[in-house]
Amino acid sequence: NIEMQLDDGGNLNVQQRNRKSGFLRPVRQSVLVPEKAFEELPLYKEKWEAAKKGYDRLCAEHEARLAMPSGFDRWFTPLAPGHNSTGKSTSSSGSDAESLVFSALNEQHCKDAKTKLTTEINKAECKAEETFPDALQSSESVESANNSFQDFMAASRLGEDLPLAVTMEATGVNLSVKLTSLGKRNLDLGRSLLKNWVQEREGANLKKLAEVQFPANWLSVDNEAEGLDFQPVAQGSPEFAEVEQLMRHETGLAPRETARQNLFTNKIVKVEQVIHRNLWRKYYRFRQLLDNPNEVWVKHGTGSTDPALVCENGFNRSYSMRDQGIYTAENAHSSDGYVMPTDDQTQKQMLLCLFAAGKVYQPPPEEYCQTTECQRKEPPKGFDSIRGIVKRVGQDVDFALISYQDNQIYPFYRVTYE
Protein backbone atom coordinates (compact mmCIF):
# COMPACT_ATOMS: atom_id res chain seq x y z
CA ASN A 1 0.00 0.00 0.00
CA ILE A 2 1.12 3.56 -0.74
CA GLU A 3 0.49 6.11 2.02
CA MET A 4 0.80 9.85 1.49
CA GLN A 5 0.82 12.74 3.93
CA LEU A 6 1.55 16.47 3.65
CA ASP A 7 3.66 18.05 6.35
CA ASP A 8 3.34 21.68 7.49
CA GLY A 9 5.87 22.81 4.93
CA GLY A 10 3.86 21.48 2.02
CA ASN A 11 6.15 18.45 1.48
CA LEU A 12 4.53 15.27 0.29
CA ASN A 13 5.79 12.25 2.22
CA VAL A 14 5.19 8.92 0.45
CA GLN A 15 5.70 5.57 2.20
CA GLN A 16 5.14 1.97 1.24
CA ARG A 17 3.59 -0.49 3.74
CA ASN A 18 3.99 -4.23 3.34
CA ARG A 19 0.57 -5.85 3.64
CA LYS A 20 1.83 -9.02 5.34
CA SER A 21 4.52 -7.73 7.63
CA GLY A 22 3.22 -4.18 8.08
CA PHE A 23 6.73 -2.94 7.49
CA LEU A 24 6.73 0.74 6.44
CA ARG A 25 9.55 2.27 4.45
CA PRO A 26 9.94 5.58 2.73
CA VAL A 27 9.65 5.35 -1.01
CA ARG A 28 10.40 8.85 -2.04
CA GLN A 29 10.25 12.28 -0.47
CA SER A 30 9.82 15.41 -2.55
CA VAL A 31 7.98 18.71 -2.71
CA LEU A 32 5.33 18.37 -5.40
CA VAL A 33 2.95 20.79 -7.01
CA PRO A 34 -0.41 19.21 -7.91
CA GLU A 35 0.41 18.90 -11.60
CA LYS A 36 3.62 16.95 -10.96
CA ALA A 37 1.96 14.77 -8.37
CA PHE A 38 -0.77 13.92 -10.84
CA GLU A 39 1.78 12.62 -13.32
CA GLU A 40 3.54 10.38 -10.85
CA LEU A 41 0.61 9.31 -8.69
CA PRO A 42 -2.71 8.91 -10.58
CA LEU A 43 -4.45 7.79 -7.39
CA TYR A 44 -3.48 11.08 -5.74
CA LYS A 45 -5.01 13.03 -8.63
CA GLU A 46 -8.35 11.24 -8.32
CA LYS A 47 -8.61 11.86 -4.57
CA TRP A 48 -7.36 15.43 -4.85
CA GLU A 49 -9.91 16.36 -7.52
CA ALA A 50 -12.78 14.81 -5.53
CA ALA A 51 -11.77 16.76 -2.43
CA LYS A 52 -11.20 19.97 -4.41
CA LYS A 53 -14.69 19.78 -5.92
CA GLY A 54 -16.26 19.75 -2.46
CA TYR A 55 -13.95 22.49 -1.17
CA ASP A 56 -14.69 24.72 -4.19
CA ARG A 57 -18.42 24.41 -3.64
CA LEU A 58 -18.21 25.37 0.03
CA CYS A 59 -15.73 28.11 -0.77
CA ALA A 60 -17.99 29.56 -3.45
CA GLU A 61 -21.02 29.62 -1.16
CA HIS A 62 -19.20 31.23 1.70
CA GLU A 63 -17.29 33.79 -0.37
CA ALA A 64 -20.49 34.71 -2.22
CA ARG A 65 -22.07 35.64 1.07
CA LEU A 66 -19.08 37.70 2.14
CA ALA A 67 -19.07 39.59 -1.17
CA MET A 68 -22.75 40.43 -1.09
CA PRO A 69 -24.24 43.70 0.15
CA SER A 70 -26.25 43.70 3.34
CA GLY A 71 -29.46 41.73 3.06
CA PHE A 72 -28.14 38.90 0.88
CA ASP A 73 -27.47 36.50 3.79
CA ARG A 74 -30.85 34.84 3.45
CA TRP A 75 -29.91 33.59 -0.02
CA PHE A 76 -27.74 30.82 1.46
CA THR A 77 -28.41 27.98 3.85
CA PRO A 78 -26.34 28.45 7.04
CA LEU A 79 -23.20 26.30 7.03
CA ALA A 80 -22.21 24.01 9.86
CA PRO A 81 -18.95 24.80 11.66
CA GLY A 82 -15.98 23.63 9.57
CA HIS A 83 -13.29 21.25 10.61
CA ASN A 84 -9.56 21.45 10.38
CA SER A 85 -7.73 18.29 9.28
CA THR A 86 -4.24 17.73 10.55
CA GLY A 87 -1.52 18.23 8.03
CA LYS A 88 -3.48 20.44 5.62
CA SER A 89 -3.07 24.12 4.86
CA THR A 90 -6.33 25.90 5.81
CA SER A 91 -7.94 29.33 5.72
CA SER A 92 -11.17 29.96 7.62
CA SER A 93 -13.62 32.81 8.06
CA GLY A 94 -17.12 33.26 9.42
CA SER A 95 -19.16 34.36 12.41
CA ASP A 96 -19.36 32.70 15.78
CA ALA A 97 -22.42 30.76 14.64
CA GLU A 98 -21.12 29.81 11.23
CA SER A 99 -17.67 29.05 9.88
CA LEU A 100 -16.09 27.50 6.84
CA VAL A 101 -12.65 25.96 6.38
CA PHE A 102 -10.93 26.23 3.04
CA SER A 103 -8.64 23.25 2.46
CA ALA A 104 -5.97 23.12 -0.23
CA LEU A 105 -2.40 22.06 -0.77
CA ASN A 106 -1.19 25.40 0.54
CA GLU A 107 -2.31 28.87 1.62
CA GLN A 108 -1.82 30.37 -1.83
CA HIS A 109 -4.41 28.02 -3.31
CA CYS A 110 -6.98 29.31 -0.82
CA LYS A 111 -6.15 32.91 -1.68
CA ASP A 112 -6.37 32.19 -5.40
CA ALA A 113 -9.78 30.62 -4.92
CA LYS A 114 -11.02 33.66 -3.02
CA THR A 115 -9.70 36.05 -5.65
CA LYS A 116 -11.30 34.13 -8.49
CA LEU A 117 -14.60 33.84 -6.69
CA THR A 118 -14.69 37.55 -5.86
CA THR A 119 -14.03 38.35 -9.53
CA GLU A 120 -16.86 36.12 -10.67
CA ILE A 121 -19.27 37.62 -8.12
CA ASN A 122 -18.40 41.13 -9.25
CA LYS A 123 -19.19 40.09 -12.81
CA ALA A 124 -22.53 38.63 -11.75
CA GLU A 125 -23.51 41.59 -9.55
CA CYS A 126 -26.22 43.71 -11.19
CA LYS A 127 -27.19 47.23 -10.17
CA ALA A 128 -29.96 49.64 -11.12
CA GLU A 129 -31.10 53.10 -10.04
CA GLU A 130 -34.63 54.48 -10.25
CA THR A 131 -35.92 57.98 -9.50
CA PHE A 132 -39.54 58.66 -8.58
CA PRO A 133 -40.72 62.31 -8.41
CA ASP A 134 -43.07 63.17 -5.52
CA ALA A 135 -42.81 59.61 -4.13
CA LEU A 136 -42.25 60.81 -0.55
CA GLN A 137 -44.89 62.43 1.57
CA SER A 138 -43.89 65.85 2.90
CA SER A 139 -43.28 64.59 6.45
CA GLU A 140 -42.01 61.10 5.55
CA SER A 141 -38.41 60.07 6.21
CA VAL A 142 -36.27 57.93 3.91
CA GLU A 143 -36.04 55.29 6.64
CA SER A 144 -39.82 55.11 6.84
CA ALA A 145 -40.09 54.73 3.06
CA ASN A 146 -37.45 51.99 3.07
CA ASN A 147 -39.30 50.11 5.82
CA SER A 148 -42.50 50.45 3.81
CA PHE A 149 -40.86 48.88 0.77
CA GLN A 150 -39.37 46.04 2.84
CA ASP A 151 -42.84 45.32 4.25
CA PHE A 152 -44.25 45.38 0.73
CA MET A 153 -41.64 42.85 -0.41
CA ALA A 154 -42.25 40.61 2.59
CA ALA A 155 -45.98 40.58 1.84
CA SER A 156 -45.38 39.69 -1.80
CA ARG A 157 -45.04 36.05 -2.85
CA LEU A 158 -42.27 36.99 -5.30
CA GLY A 159 -40.41 39.33 -2.99
CA GLU A 160 -40.50 37.37 0.25
CA ASP A 161 -37.11 35.67 -0.25
CA LEU A 162 -35.67 37.88 -2.97
CA PRO A 163 -31.94 38.62 -2.47
CA LEU A 164 -32.06 42.37 -3.00
CA ALA A 165 -30.10 45.20 -1.39
CA VAL A 166 -31.93 48.54 -1.35
CA THR A 167 -30.52 52.02 -0.76
CA MET A 168 -32.80 55.06 -0.77
CA GLU A 169 -31.95 58.76 -0.93
CA ALA A 170 -34.30 61.75 -0.97
CA THR A 171 -34.20 65.20 -2.54
CA GLY A 172 -37.22 67.00 -1.20
CA VAL A 173 -40.14 64.66 -1.96
CA ASN A 174 -38.27 62.99 -4.86
CA LEU A 175 -36.99 59.49 -4.10
CA SER A 176 -33.88 57.89 -5.62
CA VAL A 177 -33.59 54.13 -5.15
CA LYS A 178 -30.51 51.97 -5.83
CA LEU A 179 -30.96 48.22 -6.18
CA THR A 180 -28.23 45.57 -6.10
CA SER A 181 -28.63 41.85 -6.74
CA LEU A 182 -26.80 38.83 -8.14
CA GLY A 183 -28.15 38.06 -11.59
CA LYS A 184 -30.29 40.08 -13.98
CA ARG A 185 -33.42 38.06 -13.26
CA ASN A 186 -33.39 38.93 -9.55
CA LEU A 187 -32.69 42.57 -10.37
CA ASP A 188 -35.56 42.79 -12.87
CA LEU A 189 -37.89 41.25 -10.32
CA GLY A 190 -36.74 43.78 -7.72
CA ARG A 191 -37.35 46.68 -10.12
CA SER A 192 -40.82 45.37 -10.88
CA LEU A 193 -41.67 45.14 -7.17
CA LEU A 194 -40.31 48.64 -6.61
CA LYS A 195 -42.52 50.12 -9.33
CA ASN A 196 -45.55 48.26 -8.00
CA TRP A 197 -44.83 49.69 -4.55
CA VAL A 198 -44.63 53.24 -5.92
CA GLN A 199 -47.86 52.79 -7.88
CA GLU A 200 -49.62 51.52 -4.77
CA ARG A 201 -48.47 54.61 -2.86
CA GLU A 202 -49.58 56.90 -5.69
CA GLY A 203 -53.00 55.25 -5.66
CA ALA A 204 -53.28 55.81 -1.92
CA ASN A 205 -52.26 59.47 -2.37
CA LEU A 206 -54.82 59.99 -5.14
CA LYS A 207 -57.49 58.50 -2.92
CA LYS A 208 -56.45 60.88 -0.16
CA LEU A 209 -56.53 63.81 -2.58
CA ALA A 210 -60.04 62.83 -3.62
CA GLU A 211 -61.26 63.17 -0.03
CA VAL A 212 -62.09 66.85 0.20
CA GLN A 213 -62.84 68.47 3.53
CA PHE A 214 -65.17 71.43 3.33
CA PRO A 215 -64.82 74.39 5.73
CA ALA A 216 -66.29 73.73 9.17
CA ASN A 217 -68.36 76.94 9.10
CA TRP A 218 -70.18 75.81 5.96
CA LEU A 219 -73.26 74.45 7.68
CA SER A 220 -75.38 71.77 6.00
CA VAL A 221 -73.23 71.67 2.87
CA ASP A 222 -74.44 69.23 0.21
CA ASN A 223 -71.17 67.69 -1.00
CA GLU A 224 -72.73 66.61 -4.27
CA ALA A 225 -74.37 69.94 -5.09
CA GLU A 226 -72.70 72.23 -7.60
CA GLY A 227 -72.95 75.93 -8.35
CA LEU A 228 -72.60 79.10 -6.33
CA ASP A 229 -74.40 79.95 -3.12
CA PHE A 230 -74.03 83.08 -0.98
CA GLN A 231 -74.77 82.59 2.73
CA PRO A 232 -75.10 85.79 4.81
CA VAL A 233 -73.08 86.02 8.02
CA ALA A 234 -75.11 87.44 10.89
CA GLN A 235 -73.96 90.83 12.14
CA GLY A 236 -72.76 90.68 15.72
CA SER A 237 -71.70 87.04 15.35
CA PRO A 238 -68.10 85.96 16.12
CA GLU A 239 -67.60 85.14 12.43
CA PHE A 240 -68.70 88.63 11.34
CA ALA A 241 -66.35 90.20 13.90
CA GLU A 242 -63.45 88.06 12.68
CA VAL A 243 -64.04 89.08 9.05
CA GLU A 244 -64.25 92.71 10.07
CA GLN A 245 -60.92 92.44 11.87
CA LEU A 246 -59.26 90.74 8.88
CA MET A 247 -60.50 93.55 6.62
CA ARG A 248 -59.28 96.36 8.88
CA HIS A 249 -55.84 95.00 9.70
CA GLU A 250 -52.84 93.99 7.65
CA THR A 251 -52.88 90.28 6.75
CA GLY A 252 -51.04 88.08 4.25
CA LEU A 253 -47.37 87.57 5.08
CA ALA A 254 -47.05 90.71 7.17
CA PRO A 255 -45.33 89.77 10.46
CA ARG A 256 -47.89 89.63 13.22
CA GLU A 257 -45.80 91.77 15.59
CA THR A 258 -45.36 94.59 13.05
CA ALA A 259 -48.63 94.31 11.12
CA ARG A 260 -50.38 97.65 10.87
CA GLN A 261 -53.81 98.02 12.48
CA ASN A 262 -57.03 99.81 11.49
CA LEU A 263 -55.89 100.70 7.98
CA PHE A 264 -59.35 100.19 6.53
CA THR A 265 -61.98 102.33 8.23
CA ASN A 266 -64.96 102.02 5.86
CA LYS A 267 -68.16 100.74 7.39
CA ILE A 268 -68.80 97.08 6.62
CA VAL A 269 -72.51 96.51 6.08
CA LYS A 270 -72.65 92.92 4.83
CA VAL A 271 -70.53 89.75 4.88
CA GLU A 272 -71.44 86.66 2.83
CA GLN A 273 -69.87 83.23 2.71
CA VAL A 274 -69.00 82.21 -0.85
CA ILE A 275 -70.02 78.56 -1.07
CA HIS A 276 -68.95 76.91 -4.32
CA ARG A 277 -68.16 73.23 -3.85
CA ASN A 278 -66.45 72.67 -7.18
CA LEU A 279 -64.16 75.70 -6.84
CA TRP A 280 -63.33 74.66 -3.27
CA ARG A 281 -62.38 71.15 -4.43
CA LYS A 282 -59.92 72.61 -6.95
CA TYR A 283 -58.41 74.92 -4.33
CA TYR A 284 -58.27 72.15 -1.71
CA ARG A 285 -56.46 69.72 -4.04
CA PHE A 286 -54.01 72.39 -5.17
CA ARG A 287 -53.25 73.16 -1.53
CA GLN A 288 -52.56 69.46 -0.83
CA LEU A 289 -49.90 69.36 -3.55
CA LEU A 290 -47.76 71.96 -1.76
CA ASP A 291 -45.08 70.85 0.70
CA ASN A 292 -46.20 73.68 2.97
CA PRO A 293 -49.52 75.34 1.99
CA ASN A 294 -48.61 78.52 3.90
CA GLU A 295 -52.26 79.59 3.78
CA VAL A 296 -52.99 83.29 4.44
CA TRP A 297 -55.85 85.77 4.17
CA VAL A 298 -55.66 88.42 1.44
CA LYS A 299 -57.97 90.97 -0.20
CA HIS A 300 -58.86 91.29 -3.87
CA GLY A 301 -60.65 93.94 -5.89
CA THR A 302 -62.19 92.67 -9.12
CA GLY A 303 -61.92 95.95 -11.06
CA SER A 304 -64.68 96.26 -13.66
CA THR A 305 -65.75 92.63 -13.19
CA ASP A 306 -68.68 91.81 -10.96
CA PRO A 307 -67.34 89.96 -7.89
CA ALA A 308 -70.18 87.45 -8.29
CA LEU A 309 -68.69 86.34 -11.62
CA VAL A 310 -65.34 85.63 -9.94
CA CYS A 311 -67.13 83.71 -7.21
CA GLU A 312 -69.02 81.74 -9.87
CA ASN A 313 -66.16 80.96 -12.27
CA GLY A 314 -63.05 81.30 -10.12
CA PHE A 315 -59.98 83.44 -10.76
CA ASN A 316 -58.66 83.81 -14.28
CA ARG A 317 -55.17 85.14 -15.00
CA SER A 318 -56.17 86.26 -18.49
CA TYR A 319 -57.99 89.20 -16.87
CA SER A 320 -54.85 90.34 -15.08
CA MET A 321 -53.95 94.00 -15.56
CA ARG A 322 -50.26 93.20 -14.95
CA ASP A 323 -48.17 90.39 -16.46
CA GLN A 324 -49.81 86.96 -15.96
CA GLY A 325 -50.36 87.13 -12.22
CA ILE A 326 -53.40 87.47 -9.99
CA TYR A 327 -52.68 90.32 -7.58
CA THR A 328 -54.03 90.27 -4.03
CA ALA A 329 -53.38 92.81 -1.28
CA GLU A 330 -52.37 92.49 2.34
CA ASN A 331 -54.18 95.78 3.08
CA ALA A 332 -57.81 96.35 2.12
CA HIS A 333 -57.22 100.02 1.30
CA SER A 334 -54.82 98.93 -1.46
CA SER A 335 -57.62 96.93 -3.11
CA ASP A 336 -60.19 99.66 -2.54
CA GLY A 337 -59.10 101.43 -5.73
CA TYR A 338 -59.81 98.28 -7.78
CA VAL A 339 -63.34 97.40 -6.64
CA MET A 340 -66.66 97.55 -8.43
CA PRO A 341 -69.47 99.62 -6.88
CA THR A 342 -72.95 98.21 -6.41
CA ASP A 343 -75.72 99.10 -8.84
CA ASP A 344 -76.86 102.11 -6.80
CA GLN A 345 -73.26 103.37 -6.60
CA THR A 346 -73.56 103.79 -2.81
CA GLN A 347 -71.57 100.71 -1.77
CA LYS A 348 -68.61 98.65 -2.88
CA GLN A 349 -67.75 94.96 -2.78
CA MET A 350 -64.41 93.31 -2.12
CA LEU A 351 -63.39 89.66 -1.83
CA LEU A 352 -61.64 88.34 1.28
CA CYS A 353 -59.72 85.30 0.05
CA LEU A 354 -57.71 82.32 1.22
CA PHE A 355 -54.35 82.13 -0.58
CA ALA A 356 -52.24 78.95 -0.50
CA ALA A 357 -48.98 80.86 -0.94
CA GLY A 358 -46.61 77.89 -0.59
CA LYS A 359 -42.95 78.93 -0.92
CA VAL A 360 -42.90 82.68 -1.55
CA TYR A 361 -40.27 84.55 -3.56
CA GLN A 362 -39.60 88.07 -2.25
CA PRO A 363 -37.35 90.10 -4.59
CA PRO A 364 -35.36 93.01 -3.15
CA PRO A 365 -37.58 96.14 -2.95
CA GLU A 366 -35.43 98.07 -5.40
CA GLU A 367 -35.73 95.30 -7.99
CA TYR A 368 -39.41 94.44 -7.84
CA CYS A 369 -40.72 97.25 -10.01
CA GLN A 370 -38.11 96.72 -12.70
CA THR A 371 -39.42 95.54 -16.05
CA THR A 372 -38.19 91.97 -15.63
CA GLU A 373 -40.18 91.54 -12.42
CA CYS A 374 -43.36 93.19 -13.70
CA GLN A 375 -43.52 90.99 -16.78
CA ARG A 376 -43.27 87.61 -15.12
CA LYS A 377 -45.47 84.76 -16.30
CA GLU A 378 -44.58 82.48 -13.39
CA PRO A 379 -42.62 82.62 -10.15
CA PRO A 380 -38.92 81.66 -10.17
CA LYS A 381 -38.18 77.94 -10.22
CA GLY A 382 -38.73 76.36 -6.82
CA PHE A 383 -41.27 79.00 -5.68
CA ASP A 384 -45.08 79.01 -5.67
CA SER A 385 -45.89 82.73 -5.47
CA ILE A 386 -44.33 86.20 -5.26
CA ARG A 387 -44.61 88.97 -2.68
CA GLY A 388 -43.74 92.43 -3.96
CA ILE A 389 -44.18 96.13 -3.21
CA VAL A 390 -47.09 97.84 -4.96
CA LYS A 391 -47.20 101.12 -3.05
CA ARG A 392 -44.86 103.12 -0.86
CA VAL A 393 -45.96 106.18 1.14
CA GLY A 394 -43.19 107.52 3.35
CA GLN A 395 -42.14 104.70 5.64
CA ASP A 396 -45.31 102.73 4.94
CA VAL A 397 -45.13 100.00 2.33
CA ASP A 398 -48.04 98.06 0.84
CA PHE A 399 -47.36 94.54 -0.40
CA ALA A 400 -49.12 92.38 -2.94
CA LEU A 401 -49.13 88.62 -2.92
CA ILE A 402 -49.18 87.38 -6.51
CA SER A 403 -50.42 84.02 -7.79
CA TYR A 404 -49.75 82.44 -11.17
CA GLN A 405 -52.20 79.56 -10.68
CA ASP A 406 -55.98 80.10 -10.95
CA ASN A 407 -56.75 77.47 -8.29
CA GLN A 408 -54.31 78.91 -5.74
CA ILE A 409 -56.85 81.38 -4.35
CA TYR A 410 -60.38 80.86 -3.07
CA PRO A 411 -62.83 83.80 -2.63
CA PHE A 412 -64.07 82.89 0.84
CA TYR A 413 -66.13 86.01 1.66
CA ARG A 414 -67.83 88.73 -0.34
CA VAL A 415 -67.69 91.89 1.77
CA THR A 416 -69.97 94.84 1.09
CA TYR A 417 -69.01 98.21 2.59
CA GLU A 418 -69.76 101.91 2.26
URHUUR-V330220 format. One record per backbone hydrogen bond with DSSP energy under -0.5 kcal/mol. CO is the residue of the C=O (numbers start at 1). NH is the residue of the N-H. E is the energy in kcal/mol with one decimal. If there is no record, write none. Layout:
BEGIN
CO,NH,E
CO,NH,E
END
This chain:
BEGIN
1,3,-0.5
1,17,-2.7
3,15,-2.7
5,13,-3.0
7,10,-2.0
11,7,-2.1
11,13,-0.7
12,14,-0.6
12,30,-1.4
13,5,-1.7
14,27,-2.1
14,28,-1.1
15,3,-2.9
16,25,-2.4
18,22,-2.1
23,18,-3.1
25,16,-3.0
28,14,-1.4
30,12,-1.5
30,32,-0.7
33,37,-2.2
34,38,-2.3
35,39,-1.3
36,40,-1.7
37,41,-2.9
41,44,-0.7
41,45,-1.5
42,46,-1.9
43,47,-2.0
44,48,-2.8
45,49,-2.6
46,50,-1.7
47,51,-2.4
48,52,-2.8
49,53,-2.0
50,54,-1.3
51,55,-2.5
52,56,-3.1
53,57,-1.6
54,58,-2.1
55,59,-2.9
56,60,-2.7
57,61,-2.2
58,62,-2.4
59,63,-2.8
60,64,-2.0
61,65,-1.5
62,66,-1.9
63,67,-2.0
64,68,-0.8
65,68,-0.7
69,72,-1.5
72,75,-2.3
73,76,-1.8
83,85,-0.6
85,88,-1.5
89,104,-1.7
91,102,-2.7
93,100,-1.6
100,93,-1.3
100,102,-0.5
101,103,-0.6
102,91,-1.5
104,89,-0.9
106,109,-0.6
106,110,-1.1
107,111,-2.0
108,112,-2.7
109,113,-2.1
110,114,-2.2
111,115,-2.6
112,116,-2.5
113,117,-2.4
114,118,-2.7
115,119,-2.1
116,120,-2.2
117,121,-2.4
118,122,-2.3
119,123,-1.7
120,124,-1.9
121,125,-1.7
124,183,-2.2
126,181,-2.5
128,179,-3.1
130,177,-3.3
131,133,-0.5
132,135,-1.2
132,175,-2.3
137,140,-1.8
141,145,-2.0
142,146,-2.7
143,147,-2.4
144,148,-2.0
145,149,-2.1
146,150,-2.4
147,151,-2.3
148,152,-2.0
149,153,-2.5
150,154,-2.4
151,155,-1.8
152,156,-0.7
153,156,-0.9
156,160,-1.2
159,162,-0.9
162,164,-1.4
165,180,-1.9
167,178,-3.2
169,176,-3.3
171,174,-2.1
173,135,-0.7
173,136,-2.7
174,171,-2.4
175,132,-3.0
176,169,-2.7
177,130,-2.8
178,167,-2.3
179,128,-2.0
180,165,-2.7
181,126,-3.6
181,183,-0.7
183,187,-1.6
184,188,-3.0
185,189,-2.1
186,190,-2.2
187,191,-2.5
188,192,-2.2
189,193,-2.3
190,194,-2.3
191,195,-2.3
192,196,-2.1
193,197,-2.3
194,198,-2.2
195,199,-2.5
196,200,-2.1
197,201,-2.0
198,202,-2.6
199,203,-2.3
200,204,-1.9
201,205,-2.4
202,206,-2.7
203,207,-2.1
204,208,-2.0
205,209,-2.7
206,210,-1.9
207,211,-0.7
208,211,-0.9
210,212,-1.2
212,214,-0.6
215,218,-1.6
217,219,-1.2
218,221,-0.7
221,223,-0.9
222,225,-1.1
227,277,-0.6
229,231,-0.5
229,275,-2.9
230,232,-0.5
231,273,-3.4
232,234,-0.5
234,237,-1.6
237,241,-2.2
238,242,-2.1
239,243,-2.2
240,244,-2.4
241,245,-2.0
242,246,-2.3
243,247,-2.1
244,248,-1.8
245,249,-2.0
247,332,-0.6
248,263,-2.4
248,264,-1.2
251,254,-1.6
255,258,-1.1
255,259,-1.3
260,250,-2.4
263,265,-0.6
267,269,-0.6
267,418,-2.6
270,416,-2.9
271,233,-3.0
272,414,-2.3
273,231,-2.0
273,275,-0.8
274,276,-0.8
275,229,-1.6
276,280,-2.4
277,281,-2.3
278,282,-1.8
279,283,-2.2
280,284,-3.2
281,285,-2.5
282,286,-1.9
283,287,-2.5
284,288,-1.6
285,289,-1.0
286,289,-0.8
286,290,-0.5
287,290,-1.0
293,358,-2.6
294,357,-1.3
296,355,-2.8
297,252,-1.6
298,353,-3.0
299,329,-3.1
300,351,-2.3
302,305,-1.9
306,309,-1.5
306,310,-1.1
307,311,-2.3
308,312,-1.7
309,313,-2.7
310,314,-2.4
316,319,-1.7
317,320,-2.1
322,325,-1.1
325,327,-0.7
326,403,-2.2
328,401,-2.3
329,299,-2.8
330,251,-2.2
331,334,-1.0
331,335,-0.9
332,336,-1.3
335,338,-2.4
336,339,-0.9
338,303,-4.1
340,349,-1.2
342,345,-1.9
347,342,-3.0
348,417,-2.5
349,340,-0.7
350,415,-3.3
351,300,-2.1
351,353,-0.6
352,412,-0.8
352,413,-2.3
353,298,-2.2
354,410,-2.5
355,296,-2.3
355,357,-1.5
358,360,-0.6
359,384,-3.5
359,385,-1.4
360,362,-0.5
361,363,-0.5
361,387,-2.4
364,367,-1.9
364,368,-1.4
365,369,-0.6
367,370,-1.8
370,373,-0.9
370,374,-1.9
371,375,-1.0
373,376,-1.0
376,324,-1.6
380,383,-2.0
385,361,-2.8
386,402,-3.4
388,400,-3.1
391,398,-3.4
393,396,-2.3
396,393,-2.6
398,390,-2.6
398,391,-1.4
399,330,-1.8
400,388,-2.2
400,402,-0.6
401,328,-1.5
402,386,-1.8
403,326,-3.1
405,408,-1.6
406,315,-0.6
406,409,-0.7
408,356,-2.3
410,354,-2.5
410,412,-1.3
412,274,-2.6
413,352,-2.2
413,415,-0.6
414,272,-1.8
414,416,-0.5
415,350,-2.5
416,269,-2.0
416,270,-1.9
417,348,-2.9
END
